[in-house]
Amino acid sequence: MKLLITKNTVSKSVYLFVQDSSSTTGAGLVDLDSSADGLKAYYILSGGAPTKMSLNSFDGSAMLPHNAPYKSDSFIQVDADNMPGVYRLDLPNELLDGFDGSNPFEEAIVMIHGALNMAPVLMEIQLVGFDVTSDFSVDALTTRRDIDGFSTDGALKTILAFVAAKTSGAATTTVTFRDVADGRDAIVMTVDSDGDRSAVTIDVSS
C-alpha cells in the first residue's frame, strides 16, 4: 500500500486492509483491536530508527466508533459485516511533518503486525510539497520542478520553440526563435560564422 501525502498534513486518518492469514480466500480479519495479543505498529522515517505507535481502539472501556474524531494512533475497525478487514489508522502528526529532528525526509514506512491470524500490513508514505487534494494537476507538477533554474513547463516551452517555431536571422550572427504562438522571442542566440553560440537569451514568460 502506497500513499501520497502533502508534507505537514495534520490529523490524518488512513484506511487499510488487514488480511486473515488463515483464510484461503483472501478474506479480511475482523474484530481486531489494540488489545489483541502480539499486535504491534511501528514507523520509520527515511534514515531514521523504528518508532513505536501506541495503538488505541478504545475510549475508556468502549470501542471507538469508526467515525470518531481524529486521535493520534487510533486503530479502529470500520464495519466487520459490510467491510470485513478494513480499519482506520490515525497517523501521528510527526510522521508527516517532513523532519526527523532537524533532518528532512520524504518517505516513511508504517508496519502493523503480530496478532493471531493477521497478515502483516505495510504502508509506504511518500511526502510531497504540493497539495495532493487540490493541486494534483499537470500544471502544478510541471511548474514546480527545477531544471537548471527553469520549471519543467518553461523548459518544455523552450524546447518547443527551438524545434517547431518560426525563426529569423539564420544567416546572420543573431538567430531568433519565436514562441509557438508567435507572440515573443523565446530564444535569441549570438553565433559566429561556424554557427557556434557565444550567448543565448531565453524568455519563458507567457
C-alpha positions, -999 to +999 in steps of 0.1 A: +000+000+000+015+033-011+002+068-002+010+102-015+005+128+013+013+165+015+041+174+040+028+189+073-006+174+069-022+171+104-049+150+119-046+125+090-066+093+091-059+065+066-077+033+058-061-001+054-070-037+048-059-065+072-060-099+056-067-130+076-037-152+071-056-184+079-081-178+051-077-195+017-099-169+000-081-137+010-108-127+035-103-098+058-095-103+095-123-089+117-127-078+153-090-068+156-083-041+182-054-027+202-059-053+230-050-082+207-020-102+219+011-095+199-003-066+179+025-041+171+028-010+150+060+009+141+070+035+116+104+045+103+114+077+086+140+076+058+174+075+075+159+072+110+151+044+135+119+025+141+094+043+163+066+025+182+030+036+177+008+032+208-023+018+191-056+025+208-091+012+199-110+023+230-125+053+247-123+040+283-139+006+281-160+013+250-148+006+215-142+037+194-166+041+165-152+043+130-163+079+127-147+091+160-128+123+159-091+120+150-068+110+178-032+101+171-025+063+169-062+053+170-068+019+153-105+014+146-124-013+128-148+002+103-175-024+098-170-061+104-201-071+084-200-049+054-163-041+051-145-070+069-108-064+074-110-026+068-095-005+096-089+032+102-054+043+115-048+079+127-013+088+118+008+108+143+015+144+130+052+140+134+051+112+108+040+137+082+059+169+090+089+161+068+115+164+095+131+139+119+145+163+144+164+187+121+169+161+093+144+163+064+129+132+050+104+124+021+095+089+028+081+069+057+071+032+062+044+020+086+042-017+096+014-033+116+017-070+125+019-096+152-017-105+160-031-140+156-041-148+120-030-113+109-011-109+077+014-080+081+003-046+068+030-025+052+023+011+042+047+033+023+041+070+026+057+095+001+056+131+013+053+158-013+055+195-014+022+202-031-014+198-021-025+164-034-062+172-028-065+203-050-032+209-068-026+175-084-025+186-120-001+187-149+003+224-144+010+221-107+035+193-113+054+209-142+058+243-127+074+230-095+103+210-110+136+229-113+158+222-143+189+245-142+167+273-129+138+266-152+105+250-144+096+219-164+069+240-180+095+266-190+119+240-203+092+224-225+082+258-239+119+265-248+123+231-265+091+235-285+102+270-296+136+256-308+121+226-328+088+239-340+085+277-340+094+305-365+130+316-369+147+347-382+183+357-388+196+322-395+222+336-420+234+362-396+252+363-362+219+368-343+194+339-346+159+343-331+134+317-324+098+328-317+075+310-293+049+287-310+022+313-306+044+338-324+039+363-295+075+368-283+112+360-289+116+328-270+153+322-278+179+347-291+214+333-300+245+351-309+266+329-332+297+331-353+303+321-389+306+285-379+273+286-361+289+283-326+269+301-299+286+327-278+255+339-260+219+327-255+189+346-241+158+326-232+124+341-224+099+316-209+072+342-200+037+337-212 
